Each structure stands twice: as C-alpha cells, then as structure tokens.
Amino acid sequence: MGIIIDTLEQDRARAGVASRPDYEISVEPAGRHMSIKFGGETIADSNDVLVLQETRLPDTYYFPRAD
C-alpha cells in the first residue's frame, strides 16, 4: 500500500494539490468485510477493500482484483 500512497503524493505535487491545504486525498483500508451484489448475484467480496477519500467527493471503494 505504500506505493499507492507515494504515487498519490507525487501526483498531488504535480497537480498543485500540495498548495491547497483545504483539499485532502487519503487511501486507507476500509477495515471491514464488503460485498457487492448485482442482479441478486455477488460480483465482489473482500476483506481487503481500500477506500479513497477526497475532499468534496463521495468515498470510492477499491476491491482487489484477486478477490
């Protein structure tokens, strides 16, 4: 997960986000089991979901491809 955080920090600096203290981006483990159902069928199920939190945007959840 360190690679994701390091890449985000580099992207923030390139995009000028570092100069906007009112804007935050974080990626953390969701800390709970999550699943997604579509049409009554489970299409994603994991204990290793990451949540991306960004100022003024809804949370975005990322499921590992392996799950």
Long-range contacts (C-beta under 8 A, 24 or more apart in sequence): 1-27, 1-29, 1-50, 4-50, 22-55, 23-54, 23-55, 23-56, 24-53, 24-54, 24-55, 25-52, 25-53, 25-54, 25-55, 26-52, 26-53, 26-54, 27-51, 27-52, 27-53, 28-53, 30-61, 34-61, 34-63, 36-63
